Amino acid sequence: MTLTIARFEAQPTPVCEFELDDDILFDLDAELIVDPPDGPRLQYFLRQTGLDISWLPRGRYRLDCAQARGWPAGSRLELILRDRANSTARQRARAETTLAQSPQWDSGWRLASGADTIPIQDLSWARADNNWFFRHFDHAARTIIHLFFREDERLRGRVLDVGCGDGITDLGIALRMQPEELIGVDPFRGYERLPEICREHQLPQALRQPPNLSFRPDDANQLDFDDNRFDVVLSWGSLEHIAGGYDRALAEIKRVLRPGGLFFAHPGLFYGSVGNHLGEFFDDPWIHLKLDEQELRERVLSRQPRYMDRAGEESSPAQYWQWYKELNPITVDGFERELRELGFEPRRFALRTDPVVDYSPQLQQYSMSTLGLAELYVVCEKLG
């Protein structure tokens, strides 16, 4: 990969123009170093400004590195550009310039695309609508890689995703981590739409189906793989959707995961604020615990959902009701117990709670922790 700085000037503000000649660059960061003639060295980082550049496609770009500082004339400015390919931060380019006079700049780093380059505002991470592609290609993939696996080497080995859906998260992991192989399985074949989804979200053609990524229509209850095949098994928002329960799926996951391998799970919590998967019909997160089943069914089937962005997928009220009826009532305590009984030992976890729960009379039969825990993320190691 080549990242070339074409211009770096300090007047009237520090501006860097650079060119990327490879298909994609992940997690761009920039360091601006200021060495005044007299005084201590100063350092500023792009990520400290809140500008999170998840990825860039091939093209030309302009980075404004403005800081509200009156540095003296003669100060030497150095700019270093880094990326985070394969979860390893690497210096990609550097340039220097000298201040001819002391400036007063407005603070605020900005990135813009050059001519014949996809506009920054069209990229998933820069869009203001928190779209479906961003939540999976950027958020979910990076949450798994950096927050829970902490770039663990096992994520570069043989990886299986059980219930991969449209495959967007798998693609984000495969491109960033470059595992030996990543296989996504889902009997509903949503991954067949992945090339179209990628095209709509400006991902380069050459990256839409990398050779280390493949998909199969396997059922989680009967995985067609040898024992101890994988170093990592992932399940992001899928276990709650396995009709008839997920006990067999967990047993299959354990079987195909090697001893010492890692299992990541992000299961939907039925009693939490997002657990009923009916948020496109109701504002009340706990309405499924307050109404009897018949009334809830009638309300769902009698209205059209307020469709959220699902990368172009739309479903009927009847399908939503079917999915609701198939949900497994997962709780944090129950799920932890099941994992430990199977020989999984939790290594890292996170819980997201709701700030306030209106403890109405219909909800008194449920514990505060059951209602207040909205999301669970957990990484376990297979013992033995």
Sequence and secondary structure as in RCSB ss.txt:
>XXXX:A:sequence
MTLTIARFEAQPTPVCEFELDDDILFDLDAELIVDPPDGPRLQYFLRQTGLDISWLPRGRYRLDCAQARGWPAGS
RLELILRDRANSTARQRARAETTLAQSPQWDSGWRLASGADTIPIQDLSWARADNNWFFRHFDHAARTIIHLFFR
EDERLRGRVLDVGCGDGITDLGIALRMQPEELIGVDPFRGYERLPEICREHQLPQALRQPPNLSFRPDDANQLDF
DDNRFDVVLSWGSLEHIAGGYDRALAEIKRVLRPGGLFFAHPGLFYGSVGNHLGEFFDDPWIHLKLDEQELRERV
LSRQPRYMDRAGEESSPAQYWQWYKELNPITVDGFERELRELGFEPRRFALRTDPVVDYSPQLQQYSMSTLGLAE
LYVVCEKLG
>XXXX:A:secstr
  EEEEEEE SSS EEEEEEEEEEEEEEEEEEEEE SSS  EEEEGGGGT  EEEEEEEEEEEEEE S    TT 
EEEEEEEEEETTEEEEEEEEEEE SS      EEEEEE TTS  GGGSTTT TT  HHIIIIIIIHHIIIIIIST
T GGGGSEEEEES TTSHHHHHHHHHH  SEEEEE TT GGGGHHHHHHHTT  GGGSS TTEEEE  BTTB  S
 TT EEEEEEES GGGSTT SHHHHHHHHHHEEEEEEEEEE B TTSTTTTS TTT S TTGGGTS HHHHHHHH
HTS      STT    HHHHHHHHHH     HHHHHHHHHHHTEEEEEEEEEE S     GGGTTS HHHHHEEE
EEEEEEE  
